[in-house]
Amino acid sequence: MLVENIGYIIAIICVGVLAISVNYYITNREQDTSNRQERLTWLNEQATRTLEAMRALKEAGCKPEIIEKLNQHVTLQIEEISTLAPDSDIMNQINQKKEKTDSTFASTTHLGNDRELKRIQIYITYTERLVKQMAKNRSISNKLGKSYMSELYWLNIRNVVDAHRTQADRVLENNDNLTALSHLKHAKAIIFRAQVPNALKEERLLDIQAKIKLIEPEKTFTPISDDEDDMDNFY
């Protein structure tokens, strides 16, 4: 009888241990699946934003070395997505986005479209934050990070200035001199205040000033004749 009771107790203990083990395995597996999905979602979001930023920078005429550095950054994210979910929809979609980014070239379309220009500016700002993070993580040196930040700052300035120049040319075709003048003066003020070497500003400043003079010639002083002076004295 005692032996049977001990047998029952051992059996109950074994069943309990097995149940705990199975529950532990299932819980861990569910947690791993949840963590994996969270990681995939995050990677997809980050890679998508970086690819969109690369497209915007290419369109805006950014220096190739900055785009290449972003490409190296996003490639690591894509490789991790491939490891976690090689045949998933996320992997297929990110590959399509990568191909679209790789086939993007410099363009001037955004210069005549306020909405597109804003998109370019948003992704320049995003890239600035990313460069700071890369420097903080030491994936690039502080010196290189500062160089990239200076280029991104000038990229934003010159795209806004060129957008005003483009829009000035467009409205001039309709003889809207006042609107054109407003665009040109705004562009001149932006580039004049830009914290960059004068050598970078010179070409655009000279072009803008020349166009302003064509629209708004400098006023010349006309001397008053002696006869007119006599008439003024008479009155």
LINMO-V389532 format. One line per field, one symbol per residue. burial: # if it has 24 or more other C-alpha atoms within 12 Angstrom, else .. A space follows every 10 residues. Layout:
BEGIN
burial: ???
END
This chain:
BEGIN
burial: .......... .......... .......... .........# #.##.##### ########## ##...##.## #.###.##.# #..##....# #..##.##.. ##.....#.# ##....#.## #.######.# ##.#...... ....#..### ########## #########. ......#..# ########.# ##.#...... #..##..##. ##..#..... .......... .....
END
